[in-house]
Amino acid sequence: MSLKLDDIKLSNKKISILNKKPFPFFCWDNFLPIDMYKELEACWPDDSYFKSSIYGGKQSIQKNQSDLVEKFFDKNQIWRDLLCLFDSQQFIDDAKQFIKPLQFPHRPIISMKNWKLNKQKNLSNFFTTNEVEIDWELSRYNKNNFLSPHTDRLTKYISLLLYFPDRKWNQSYGGGTVMYESKEKKYERNWGNVYIPLEYMNKVKTFEYIENRMVGFIKTANSWHGVEPINQPSNIYRKALAINISLSEKSKMSFSNRAKESFVRRISYNRFKNIDVHKKN
């Protein structure tokens, strides 16, 4: 099936859920044309692509694993085509128009800047443009895997997650993305992306893990989200495609941005020093 930019543009989608508090989060149901979705689902990567896992048990193929990615793309052209569309200036421009009014109350200066992919030449003025990049990963969670509540790195702007549930998936297994707010005011404003235990969070919204649903949120100081321990049979995985728009790696490594991230991490870790946290940069 031929893929087109219009198939993934956020402006072409009728939003199913939109919440602005305690931070902006949203979803689109039936995000991709069903034939395209089925083709992508049919060639989901097999076990040979998933070797190691991170805290909580998640395994993934990431964009920066160039050799592994190229091996997968060579066998699955539709995935190459889809991810190339996401990694385009046209998609970035469309996503920026969607995010701008939602981002403004939380990060007004950043929201007013244009986005240009780091691979674009002749970037505009520093004061009017942020150099950004698309990161993506194909992830899977096994039985009892989880992702503790966290808010994401300071340099991230928007996260999108497209679900690919197994045909045998039952909603009783869980697997949905959970949006939280902190129970205590002193645990708000987590710009430093500290991961904290569930008992310090109140659930705001759980997005059920259903076919062809795209869930997203905007990075703020309080964009708490996670995946609670999943209770599926061990031979079935919770599978998803994550698309993230962030400040480019080159920009992240600038002295000013490294100093800013170091500063907010210290503040966040000091705020949460009395609880058992999982630190992740």
C-alpha positions as CSV (number, residue, x, y, z in Angstrom):
1,M,0.0,0.0,0.0
2,S,1.3,3.4,-0.9
3,L,1.9,5.8,2.0
4,K,1.2,9.5,1.9
5,L,1.9,12.4,4.3
6,D,-1.8,13.0,4.6
7,D,-2.2,9.6,6.2
8,I,-0.2,10.8,9.3
9,K,-0.8,14.6,9.5
10,L,-2.3,15.5,12.8
11,S,-4.4,18.2,11.2
12,N,-6.2,15.6,9.1
13,K,-7.3,13.6,12.2
14,K,-10.4,14.0,14.2
15,I,-9.2,14.1,17.8
16,S,-11.0,11.6,20.1
17,I,-9.9,12.9,23.5
18,L,-8.2,16.1,24.5
19,N,-7.5,17.2,28.1
20,K,-5.6,20.3,29.0
21,K,-5.2,19.7,32.7
22,P,-3.0,18.9,34.6
23,F,-1.1,18.8,31.3
24,P,-2.1,18.5,27.7
25,F,-2.8,14.9,26.6
26,F,-4.9,13.5,23.7
27,C,-5.6,10.6,21.5
28,W,-6.9,9.7,18.0
29,D,-8.7,6.5,17.3
30,N,-8.4,4.7,14.0
31,F,-5.2,6.8,13.3
32,L,-4.0,5.1,10.2
33,P,-5.9,3.7,7.2
34,I,-6.9,0.2,8.3
35,D,-5.1,-1.5,5.3
36,M,-1.9,0.3,6.1
37,Y,-2.2,-0.5,9.8
38,K,-2.8,-4.2,9.1
39,E,0.3,-4.4,6.8
40,L,2.5,-2.8,9.5
41,E,1.1,-5.1,12.1
42,A,1.8,-8.2,10.0
43,C,5.5,-7.3,9.7
44,W,6.2,-6.3,13.3
45,P,9.8,-7.2,14.2
46,D,10.4,-10.7,15.6
47,D,12.3,-11.8,18.7
48,S,15.7,-11.6,16.9
49,Y,15.5,-7.7,17.0
50,F,14.9,-7.5,20.7
51,K,18.0,-8.3,22.8
52,S,18.3,-6.2,25.9
53,S,15.8,-4.5,28.3
54,I,15.8,-1.4,30.5
55,Y,14.5,-0.8,34.0
56,G,10.9,-2.1,34.2
57,G,11.6,-4.7,31.4
58,K,10.8,-2.8,28.2
59,Q,12.7,-3.9,25.1
60,S,12.9,-1.8,22.0
61,I,14.4,-1.1,18.6
62,Q,15.5,2.5,18.4
63,K,16.2,4.9,15.5
64,N,19.9,5.3,16.6
65,Q,20.6,1.5,16.3
66,S,21.5,2.1,12.6
67,D,22.7,-1.5,11.6
68,L,19.7,-3.2,13.3
69,V,17.2,-0.6,11.8
70,E,18.6,-1.0,8.3
71,K,18.3,-4.8,8.6
72,F,14.7,-4.4,9.5
73,F,13.9,-1.8,6.9
74,D,15.5,-3.9,4.1
75,K,12.9,-6.6,4.8
76,N,10.0,-4.3,5.6
77,Q,9.7,-1.4,3.2
78,I,6.4,-0.2,4.6
79,W,8.0,0.6,8.0
80,R,10.8,2.5,6.2
81,D,8.3,4.5,4.3
82,L,6.2,5.3,7.4
83,L,9.1,6.4,9.6
84,C,10.5,8.5,6.8
85,L,7.2,10.3,6.6
86,F,7.3,11.0,10.3
87,D,10.9,12.1,10.0
88,S,10.1,14.9,7.5
89,Q,9.9,18.7,7.8
90,Q,6.3,18.5,6.5
91,F,5.2,16.4,9.5
92,I,7.2,18.6,11.8
93,D,5.4,21.7,10.5
94,D,2.0,20.1,10.9
95,A,2.7,18.9,14.4
96,K,4.0,22.3,15.4
97,Q,0.7,23.9,14.5
98,F,-1.1,21.4,16.6
99,I,1.1,21.7,19.6
100,K,1.6,25.5,19.7
101,P,-1.7,26.6,21.5
102,L,-1.4,23.7,23.9
103,Q,2.3,24.3,24.7
104,F,2.0,28.1,25.2
105,P,0.6,28.1,28.7
106,H,3.5,25.8,29.9
107,R,6.5,26.9,27.8
108,P,5.5,30.2,26.1
109,I,8.9,31.2,24.7
110,I,9.6,27.8,23.2
111,S,6.1,27.6,21.8
112,M,6.6,30.7,19.7
113,K,9.7,29.3,17.9
114,N,9.6,27.5,14.6
115,W,10.8,24.0,14.3
116,K,13.4,22.9,11.8
117,L,14.8,19.4,11.4
118,N,18.5,19.2,12.2
119,K,19.1,17.7,8.7
120,Q,17.7,20.9,7.1
121,K,20.2,23.4,5.8
122,N,20.2,27.1,6.3
123,L,18.4,27.1,9.7
124,S,16.8,30.4,10.7
125,N,17.8,32.7,13.5
126,F,18.5,31.2,16.9
127,F,15.9,33.5,18.5
128,T,13.1,32.4,16.2
129,T,13.9,28.7,15.5
130,N,14.6,25.5,17.4
131,E,16.6,22.8,15.7
132,V,14.6,19.6,16.4
133,E,14.8,15.9,15.6
134,I,12.4,12.9,15.4
135,D,13.3,10.0,17.6
136,W,11.3,6.8,17.4
137,E,11.3,3.3,18.8
138,L,9.4,0.0,18.4
139,S,8.8,-1.2,21.9
140,R,7.4,-4.3,23.6
141,Y,6.6,-5.2,27.2
142,N,6.3,-8.7,28.6
143,K,4.4,-10.0,31.6
144,N,4.8,-7.9,34.7
145,N,6.8,-5.2,32.8
146,F,6.1,-1.6,33.7
147,L,7.2,2.0,33.3
148,S,7.2,4.1,36.5
149,P,5.6,7.6,36.5
150,H,7.9,10.2,35.0
151,T,7.6,13.4,33.0
152,D,10.3,13.0,30.2
153,R,13.4,15.0,29.5
154,L,13.4,18.8,29.5
155,T,14.5,18.8,25.8
156,K,11.4,16.8,24.7
157,Y,8.4,18.6,23.2
158,I,5.8,16.1,22.2
159,S,5.4,12.3,22.5
160,L,3.1,10.1,20.4
161,L,2.4,6.4,20.9
162,L,0.7,4.1,18.3
163,Y,-0.7,0.9,19.8
164,F,-0.3,-2.5,18.1
165,P,-2.1,-5.0,20.4
166,D,-1.9,-8.7,19.7
167,R,-5.1,-10.3,18.3
168,K,-5.4,-12.3,21.6
169,W,-5.1,-9.2,23.8
170,N,-7.7,-8.8,26.5
171,Q,-8.3,-5.4,28.2
172,S,-8.1,-7.1,31.6
173,Y,-4.3,-7.5,30.9
174,G,-3.8,-3.7,31.1
175,G,-1.2,-2.1,28.9
176,G,-2.7,1.3,28.5
177,T,-0.8,4.6,29.0
178,V,-1.7,6.2,32.3
179,M,-1.7,9.9,32.9
180,Y,-1.1,11.0,36.5
181,E,-1.0,14.0,38.8
182,S,1.1,14.0,42.0
183,K,-0.8,13.6,45.3
184,E,1.3,16.2,47.0
185,K,2.1,19.7,45.8
186,K,5.8,19.3,46.8
187,Y,6.2,16.6,44.1
188,E,5.0,18.9,41.3
189,R,7.3,20.6,38.8
190,N,9.5,17.6,37.8
191,W,11.4,19.2,35.0
192,G,14.3,16.9,35.9
193,N,12.4,13.7,34.9
194,V,12.7,11.8,38.2
195,Y,10.8,8.5,38.1
196,I,8.8,8.0,41.3
197,P,6.7,5.1,42.7
198,L,3.0,4.7,41.9
199,E,1.9,5.4,45.5
200,Y,2.8,9.1,45.1
201,M,0.5,9.5,42.1
202,N,-3.3,9.9,41.4
203,K,-4.6,8.5,38.1
204,V,-6.1,11.2,35.9
205,K,-6.7,9.1,32.7
206,T,-6.0,5.6,31.4
207,F,-5.9,5.2,27.7
208,E,-7.0,1.7,26.9
209,Y,-4.6,-0.3,24.8
210,I,-6.7,-0.8,21.6
211,E,-5.9,-1.3,18.0
212,N,-4.7,1.7,15.9
213,R,-5.0,4.2,18.7
214,M,-2.5,7.1,18.8
215,V,-2.0,8.6,22.3
216,G,0.1,11.7,22.9
217,F,1.0,14.4,25.3
218,I,3.1,17.5,25.6
219,K,6.1,17.7,27.8
220,T,5.6,20.0,30.8
221,A,6.8,20.2,34.4
222,N,3.9,17.9,35.4
223,S,3.4,15.6,32.4
224,W,3.4,12.5,34.6
225,H,2.7,9.3,32.7
226,G,3.6,5.6,32.8
227,V,2.6,2.0,32.2
228,E,1.4,0.0,35.2
229,P,2.5,-3.7,35.6
230,I,1.0,-5.7,32.8
231,N,-0.8,-9.0,33.5
232,Q,-0.8,-10.8,30.2
233,P,0.3,-14.3,29.3
234,S,4.1,-14.4,28.9
235,N,3.9,-15.3,25.2
236,I,2.0,-12.0,24.3
237,Y,3.6,-8.6,24.2
238,R,2.4,-5.1,24.6
239,K,3.6,-3.5,21.4
240,A,3.8,0.1,20.3
241,L,5.5,2.6,18.0
242,A,6.7,5.8,19.9
243,I,7.4,9.0,18.0
244,N,9.1,11.8,19.9
245,I,9.9,15.4,18.8
246,S,12.8,16.8,20.8
247,L,15.5,19.4,20.6
248,S,18.2,18.1,18.3
249,E,21.2,16.2,19.7
250,K,23.5,18.9,18.6
251,S,21.5,21.5,20.5
252,K,21.2,19.3,23.6
253,M,25.0,19.2,23.7
254,S,25.4,23.0,23.7
255,F,26.9,24.4,27.0
256,S,23.7,26.3,27.8
257,N,21.4,23.3,27.4
258,R,23.6,21.0,29.3
259,A,23.9,23.5,32.1
260,K,20.1,24.0,32.2
261,E,19.4,20.2,32.3
262,S,22.0,19.7,35.0
263,F,20.4,22.5,37.1
264,V,16.8,21.2,36.8
265,R,17.9,17.6,37.6
266,R,19.6,18.8,40.8
267,I,16.4,20.7,41.8
268,S,14.2,17.8,41.1
269,Y,16.3,15.2,42.8
270,N,16.5,17.4,45.9
271,R,12.7,17.7,45.9
272,F,12.2,14.0,45.7
273,K,15.2,13.0,48.0
274,N,12.9,11.6,50.7
275,I,11.4,8.9,48.5
276,D,12.8,5.9,46.6
277,V,13.2,7.2,43.1
278,H,14.6,5.7,39.9
279,K,16.9,8.3,38.4
280,K,17.1,8.4,34.6
281,N,18.4,11.1,32.4
